[in-house]
Amino acid sequence: MSPLSTRPPILAVFTKNRVNPAYDAARLAVDSAAAQAGARTVHYVPATPDHVGEQKALVVEALAARPDAVLFNPTDDVAMAEDVARITAAGIPVGVFINRMNVPVVTFVGSDDVRVGETIARALFEGLGGTGKVVALDGTPGARTARDRTEGLKRALAESPGIELVGSRVGYLQEVPARAAMAELLRDHPQIDGVWTANDVMAFGALKALEEAGRTATVVGINGLPAAIGHIERGTMLASVDFSAFNIASIAAQAVLRHLAGQSVPAEIMVPAELIDRSNCHRWKVPFEERAIPNWADFVR
């Protein structure tokens, strides 16, 4: 973009779906960061959640519109690599956020998902007193975040001899599929002491399935969504992790805007993800609409 341009820069923002509140928070954060910098956003979201083909079609649409930069969260980090490469080949800078991709871009902004998955697993195991039978609701196989979080669970299991993983299902990072998957696990396993889930909305689905089956178990999630904070306060969830799509998306937007302004940005920016339990959950009770976007200097030194 020419420094003499009189129009505001336009950011094309790709997110995976409109069913996960974490992505609502991400879009809100990008809009706020862009507005603060005098930029505009255009959002591209598949009508069918996480649909690769629809996201590919949206890339074609965005390329035709020639945005100044792209913020990209892939529906599948491998399948969408060629599409991101097409954007960069057109001379449009790309910032990838939340789901890491193996393709050259200006920057990647996310959190250490292996550590996130391990952190919440350890919280679950400690909550069970170090013994018990657990099940896992894994995320979409095409999501790098989900695969890494499951790797974190495996690491925690390897160091927890008193915990037995008796079953797992893919919940696709969505509440309805997770509810069905949890119902299957409950039918298959008469004893389930704990439920590890790769995000909060799957934890919500697990809780509904447990209620419908008249059973109880200790449930944990990831994202620190407001509804999860409510569950933690009430004791219906043990913990979550502040994998903050809001903070990540905001920093990603600031990064590409800095790049457009000719400033250097790190190739990778990792946003810390803190464990949330009853001891500290009050800090996350502020609605996303009322949260200030994070300061660049707080995450990039």
N, C-alpha and C positions, 0 to 999 in steps of 0.2 A: 504494500500500500504506500502510495506517495505521501511524504510528509505534508505536501501542499493540498492534499485532498480536503475538500470542504464538507463532505458528508461523514457521518459517524461510521466507524468500522462495524461491519456486520459479522457476527459469529453464528455459524451453523452448529447447532448442538444436537448430538445424537445420543439418545438414551434408549434403553431396552424395552420399556413397557410403561403403562400407566396404572398397573395394579399393585405395585410395590410402593408404599409411601416414601421409601428411601429415595426413589427417583423423583417423586414430587419435590422432596427437599432439595435434591440436586438441581433441578430446573429452577427452583426458587432462588437458590444461591447464585447460580450463573446469571440469572436476570438481575439480581441485586448488584453483583460485582460489575456487570456490564454497564448498568445504569449509572453507577458511581463513576465509571470511567468515561461516560458519554458515548457508550457503544450500544448497539442493538443486537437482539438475539432472534434467531428463527429456529424453532424446535422441530426435529424430525424423530417421530416415535412410531414404531410399527403398530398397526391396529391390532394385530394378533401378537400377544406378548412373546417377546424373545424370538420372533420369526426372522430367520436369516434371510430368506428370499425377499421379504418386505423391506428389511433394512438395506439390502443391496439395491432395490429399486429406489429407495430414498436417497442413496448416494448419487445415483444418476440424476435425480431431481435437484439435489443440492449443487452438483457440479454445473448444471445448466444455469443456476442462479448466481454462480461465481461469488461466494462469500469471501470475505477477507481472511478468515481463518475458520478452522473446524475444531470443535471439541467432540471427541469420539469415545463412546462407551459401547464396545462391540456386543452383539448378540452371541457371537462365537468368536473367540480370539484367533482361531486358526482360519475359519471359513471367511472371515471378513478382512484378512490380511491383504489380499489382492485389491480389495476396494480402497483400503486406506492408502496403499501404494499408488493407486490411480489418482487419488486426491493430491498426494504430495507431488506426483509427476506433473500435475497441472499447475504446479507452483503455488499451491495453497498450503500454508503451514498448518500442521495438525498437532493438537495436544490430546493424548489418550488419558482417560481417567478411570479409576476403579478397577477395571480389568486390564491387566498388562497384555501387551501384544509384542510379538517378535517381528517388528517392522520399524524401520527408521522413522522417527517423528521428532518434533521439537522437544517434547517433554512427556514423561509419564508421571501422573500424580495418583498416589494410592496409599495403602497401608500394607504392612507385612502380614499377609493373610495366613501364612503358615503359623506365625506366632499368635495371631488372633484365634485360629482354630484350636491351638494348643492351650492358650490361656483360658478359654471358656470351658474346654474339656477338663482342665485341672480344677477349675472352680466347681464343676459338677462332681468330680470324683471326691473332692474334699467335702462337699456338701453331703455326700453319701457315706462319709466316714471311711473312705478308702476301700469299701467293698460293695459289691452289688452287680446286678445285671442291667446293662444299658443297651439302648438302640440308638441308631443314628438316622437322621433325615438329611441326606446329602443334597447339594444343589445341582443345578443343571450341568451335565458333563461338559458342555461347550463353554462354560464360564470358568476362566482361570481362577477367579476368586474362590469358587466352590471347590475346585480341585485342590487348591493350596490349603484351604481350611480343613478339608478331609485329611490331608497329609499331616496337619497339625494335630488332629484327633489321633491319628495313628502313632505319632510320637509320644503323646501323653499316655496312650494305652500301653505302649512298650515299657513304660516306666511305672505302671500301676498294676502289679500282679493280682491285686484283689478285685479288680474290675474286669468283668467279662462282657464283651460286645456280642450280644446274642443275635442281632439282626440289623439290617440297614435297608433303606429304600431311598429312591430319588424322589424328592419333593418339588423339584424344579424351581425352588426359591419363591414359591407362591403358596398362598394359604389353602386353596381348595385342593390341589393335588397332594399337598402335605397332609391334609386331613384324611384323605382317602388312603394314603400310604401308611399313616399311623394306625388307621383302623385295621389294615391288613396285619401290621405287626402285632397289634393287640390280639387278634384272632390266633396268630401263630405262636404267641409266647404268653403263657399264663403268669409269668413273673417278669415285670419290667419295673426296675427301680428308678431309672434315670433316662432322660431323653436329651440327646445332643442334637441340636439343629444348626444348620449353616446360616440361618438368618432368622430374624424375629418373626416375620410373617409365617414361616413354617412352624415356629414355636406356637403361634396362635392356632394354627390348624391342628397341631398335636394336642393342645389343651382342649379344643372342642371335641376331638375324637375320644380323648380320655373321659370327658364329661359324659358323652353319649354312651360309652361303655361302662359307666359307673365305676371307673378305676382312677387311681391316682399315681403320680410319679413326679419326680423332680425334673423340671424342664428348664433348659437354658437356651438362649438365642444370641444373635449378633446383629447389631446396628444401633441399639440404644434408641429405638423409636419411642415416641410418647406413650403409645399403648403398652409397650413393654415396661416402661417405667411404672405405669399404673399397676401392672401385674406384679412387678417386683415389690412395690409398696404393700400390696395386698397379700403377698406371700404365695401367689399362684405361679410365679416364676422365680427361680433362684437368682439368676443373673443374666446380664447381656454384656456385650463389649461395644464401646463407642467407636465402631467403624463408621465414621461420620461422612456419609455421602454429601452432606451439606458443606462441611469444611473442605473435603477433597475437591468437589466441583468448583467451589469458590476460588480455591488456590489455582486450579487448572485454568479457570477463566482469566485470572490475574496474570498467569504465566504467559498465555498466548497474547494477551493485550500488551504485555511488556515486550514480547518478541516483536509485535507489529510496530512498537515504538522505537525499535532498534536497540533495546536493552538485552543483555544476555540473561538467560535463564538456565537453571540446572537441567541436565538431561533426565534426572529423576528426583522427585520430591516425595518423601515419605512422611505421611501424617500419622502421629502417634494415635494408638487406639487403647483406651483405658478400660479396665474391668469396671462394670457397674453392678453394684449390689445394694442391699438395703442400707449399708453404711454411708453411701455417697449419692444415691440416686436422686436426691433432691436437686442436685446441680443440673440435671437434664430435664427439669420440668418446664422450662421455658419453651413455648411453642415455636416451631421453626419460623413462623411469620414474624415473630418478635425478636429473633436472634440477629445480632450484628454479624456481618461477614467478617471472617478472621483477617487479622493483619498479616500481610506478606512477611513482615520481619519476624513474626512469631514462628514461622515454619521454615523460612529460608534465611540462613545466616550468611 
